[in-house]
């Protein structure tokens, strides 16, 4: 087995054990624009840099990837910074289980790139980044003391990066976790309202998904949500309020699933009396993709639209909140287009979470027009209008909607901040110059 394959195939905790034997607690990978290659902080990690240099699917000239092993609980903490032309990299921190380092790295790469596209299409003066924490299966992540310790250490990591990345809430992370991060850094959003933050962004995210669905229906047949059947994968933070909003729109039926029994039971209780068919699904259960429905809405994890699930899909529209729904944007986007399935790119329709917390530092007003305009039907840059623009351009050019949206987002994301320029890159350069990886 090659060294490269070995470092990618082992679990995050096995990597931690390896790094501890050679005295590494902090490490990074940065993209050298002059030499056009990824540079590792330590020669022992060159195999991972080689993997990034050769990868054409998920690595996209990410400016910097920074990692720290927690001082307690052997947890790998990471910050993936994709592009910071428009401002500080911004995106939530995910706390998840990963079987291998390749799974961990690919998730962070895809999520951070998706945040670049999301923030750009939303017109925010932020770049794209994502935090990823790999759950150590040997610890109880639900233990309050352990959990608070891990998130406080994540806050320390964020502080050490000097503001090139601003974190927020994401899958596996809650508002209490954000409070613990906030106790160690000021570079965060989505903290509780009691501490001056915007709180849980899930409800506005669900509203954005509804707007995306309306745009897809308008494009396809000028129809409304009323009377439609919707299939939803994932009934958690976003899926649950989405169900509520869809029933308010008078949909005919909702078919939904989740891997957590307590989530399914809570939804059944909350929506008793509504036409909700909810069931518990195993992680490998793909039955929801074959549901007889008008719209399929992935609201769980990414890479669920792939060669195995696409042939099952009966829906004519896919519009959901999950990040990175397409396993391979080029391949799977093309296949959906070929089959005539309307796909609303996830980074377009799930923007409302980041929109909700984007301008926390400017204070709050009721029914904030800077937030609400994203949900309007007539504002040029709203979710609805942007989705219609992408779909019409897709039809005009006969190109997949995912490709059209990425091209548009890439163009916007490369505009430098009007005041600070490409400051995020300057911060990364300073971290490297000051030997960030050698600091404890």
Order of alpha helices (4+ residues) and beta strands (2+ residues): alpha-alpha-beta-beta-alpha-beta-beta-beta-beta-alpha-beta-alpha-beta-alpha-alpha-beta-alpha-beta-alpha-beta-beta-beta-alpha-beta-alpha-alpha-alpha-alpha-alpha-alpha
